Structure formats: C-alpha cells, structure tokens
C-alpha cells in the first residue's frame, strides 16, 4: 500500500501506468510478489500468466523439497540407527568394542581401530625439525608396523626405501619394522609371536586388538594379543632441534598376563638401504648394487653400525669415496639402566637378516630364530648373537636384540634411533653421546609435540566439537607445509620486516609419487614448490600474519614473465649479508 497509495482513489489505468515506472525487479524476484492484476481484480495479462505459472511451480517445488527433506531426515535417523546396530570392523573380528568408542585419545590423537583390517591409507609426519633442527621425512600406512619409508632430503635419501603407495601397502609388513618375540611364562608355557604381522582373523578369540593413534607430529600403534598376553606399543616421531636428522622408534612391552614372563626380543628394521644408493638403481639393478653395500664400525663392537656404499656406483675412471652414512643404535630406556658416565648402555645390533630368517628370503618366517625342523625351540638370542654376521654385498637389516623379564602389569621400553651422520667420527664423538643421555628420548618427544602444536596454534579453536577443532588444525598444517610458514626476520624500526617461509616443500608423498619433494638439510629448512601450489596455499597468510602486507602479491607478480606465463617452480629463498664482519659474527654464534 505504501508503493501503490490509495487504490480506491485512482483508476486501474493510472495504477497500471504508475506500475510501469516503478523500479524494475528480476523476473524470478517478481514471481514471488503479488501480481498487479490480482490487486486490481483485472483479467491477468499474458506476462502475468507466465509469472503466475512460475509462482505456482515454485510453490509445488517448495512442497516437494519439503517432502524430500523430511524423507532425507528420516533416512539419516534410520541410517544412524542402522550404523549403531551394524557390526563394525572390530566386531566382525570378534574384538571388544564396548570398552572405548572415542574418536580421539587424551592427547588429541585420532584413533583408528583395527587399523590393518580397514581400507588402506597413507599419511606422513610433518618432516619439521624446528627452526634450529635438521628434518627427516617420514611416511606411514595402516599396514604392518606403520612406517613405510623414511629418509633424508628427498626420495633418494631413503633409509627405508621409498616406495609408492600400492607397493607400500604390500611390502611394509615384511621389509619395514618388525618385532620378533619368544616368551616363557612361570608356568612353563612358551610362545613365539610377531606383533602387528599379518594374521588370519578366522578365530575371533585369538585375534589381537590393533589400534593406531595419529597425532600431528607422531604416530603410535598398539597391539594386545590374547594368546601371549603381551601388549606392544610402537611410537614414532622425529627428533627436532638437532644438528642431524633422526627418527625415534620407542617400543614398550607390557605383561598383561597373571604371571611373570621372560622375553627374548628382536626389534628393528628388516631392510635398510645404505647411504649412496638411489631408487632407480635399486629397482633396476639392485642385485648389482649390493656389491657396493657395507656395514662399517661393526667388527669388534656391534652396537653402532654405520651404513653406506664403499664408493659411488658409477662406471667411470674416477673413484668417489662415500663418507656420510645412516646409523642405528638402541638401548633400554630405564633410569636404572645407566652406566658410570650417566649414559644408557647400547644394545647389540643384528645387521645380517640370515641370522634370523635363514633361507626364508621373503622375510616372513624367522626360521633360524623361531622353532624349525632342526631345533624345536629355535636358536636362543645368545646363540644368534654369537654367530658371525655378513656385513658386505647384501642388503643389511638393523635389528636390536635384548632379553627382558616382566612381572604381571610391568612395562619396559626399548628405544631405537635411526639417523644420518656426515661421517663416522662425527657419529661416534658427537651424536651417539647425545642420544644415550638420560631423559633424551622423553625430552625429544616433548619437543616434537611442542613443534607440532606451534605449527597449528594460529588456528587453534575450541568449538565443542573435537572433530572440527582437529580438522581445522590439520587443514592449516597441510597448507603451511606446501606454502611455507611465514616468519618475520630483520625488522628494524620504521621498516617492513623481511618474510621467510620455513618448512615449505612440494607435496610429494606415497600417493603423489610424481612430485620430487625436497627437505633441505639445514636450519630454517625449506624446499622448492610448484608456483600454483605455493600461491594457493599462501592465500591466508596476510590474514594470519598482517605484518606480511603485500609480500606475496609482489613476489608472485614479479615471477610473471613478459609473455604472461609463470614458471613451474618457486625456488627456495636466499638472504645475503653484505657486511663480511657481520656475517662472521652471525656464523660465530
């Protein structure tokens, strides 16, 4: 009435004329308004008839949509009821699912139950060593003991060979981390077991419970075996803030039985690729490459093996020696297990897989260590360690060996550290004493958790829905690793800060096997990235860090060529100190 005025004081013709001069509306918007012919009691015009049909169709559509919505809502309730009553994967294998139904544990880690019997998936640890640490890349799957491959810098630096997802799902339980247990109870009963190894789930009462706990900067797997009454936990994280890259594997054995048990334990890596190899040569001529493989520092002392090729495997007149290598050490993480120097004594390592598996080249059955036709109880751990080990011309293993006695309810932890050193002298004099120090492993785990939290604290939230909170942080972490974490450096008064994007890399992984990722082996590590990826994943930088101002806009526009195209890759950033005396002062620190 405010628009039309008093309709009784004006003729229909004048009203129609005034209607023509009103601000026009979109036809779909007009179709939801009363028609002028309705207001005036006139015969509907042709145009009004068209719009009337639109309005009627809209009403019919709204009613139909309402019916569909109600049906969908009922379907959701029905589906939820069906899900609640349908057997889960864990129930299908006969496991108790009433004890714990949480999505996340007390540390905020996602819980994947019966992880090795659900659909395969691939994931990774962030590969961040902190601003003042050297990183190590790590990928894992929900098969075997999780860790599928890890190494230094890029695919060619694999300590455990880099394999694409479809191969990793198959090979990880066999050539990855393994645990071989032989136990004897006070009652006299004995058992042989391989925790996390593939097994039949035909007999529900004999099927082990296996869970995976996925954190932002760590991953843990747990198995509780009703046949052995041993619970095994294997925790993985990389050591931050160190001059060297390292992966820490922390394995805890718990006796959940009612009587004490004596354990003989062999735990570690079934196949380790010595430094100096590359994926192409291993896949195309791996048998020939074994001729260059050697385990150093393993003659008199079997506690600190050092793995690298003898020379560079090239058919040239020049011989190039290789000095850098991978290492593996292990010890029982116990405050009472300390020597006179305050260090954990190192355990003996087994680098010859034949001592354990004998002629089983599939590495499925430890024929020498477990029971066999020649020895009902197999070789004892002491007998295995007395045998000579072959250290040349074959792909080595890196197993730690230890005997433990556990009371009912007691737990003991074995820590195995795998890493890379520039040379043997540095490993002996600098790295090993650091790793053996009391409290080192616990301290590094706390640091790794702090690093993981620092990467996502900018978007931390408490919505009341833990799934949403964790998703937001993980989403931000994935974007930051591709675009880099922006950090202000060199910001004198009155000047805009310089921006350095740390931790960036091309998003290569087991599934994106076409990308050659690089984790620079240095402090403030970063790597090159694809132009589109880096640009895309920095789109929220200025929102999270206003001090960036127009840094990204200027950088990416400056990359555009005269013909309008941009290059494929954005290289790592370099800052140069022009004053030599200042450079010396910084280096001295």
Secondary structure, 3 states (H helix, E strand, C coil): CCCCCCHHHCCHHHHHHHHHCCCCCCHHHHCCCCCHHHHHCCCCCHHHHHHHHHHHHHHHHHHHHHHHHHHHHHHHHHHHHHHHHCCCHHHHCCCCCCCCCCCECCCCCEEEECHHHCCCCEEEECCCCCCCCCCCEEEEECCCCCEEEEECCCHHHEEECCCCHHHHHHHHHHHCEEEEEEEEECCCCEEEECCCCCCCCCCHHHCCEEEEEECCCCEEEEEEECCCCEEEEEEEEECCCCCCCEEEEEEEEEECCCCCEEEEEEEEEEEECCECCCHHHHHHHHHHHHHHEEEECCCCCCCCEEEEECECCCCCCCCCECCCEEEEEEEECCCCCCCCCCECCCCCEECCCHHHHCCCCCCCCCCCCCCCCCCCCCCCHHHHHHCCCCCECCCEEEEEEEEEEECCCCEEEEEEEEEEECCHHHHHHHHHHHHHECCHHHHHHHHHHHHHHHHHHHHCCCCCCHHHHHHHHHHHHHHHHHHCEEEEECCCCCCCCEEEEECCCCCCCCCCCCCCCCCCCCCCCCCCEEHHHHHHHCCCHHHHCHHHCCHHHHHHHHHCCCCCCCCCEECCCCCCCCCHHHHHHHHHC
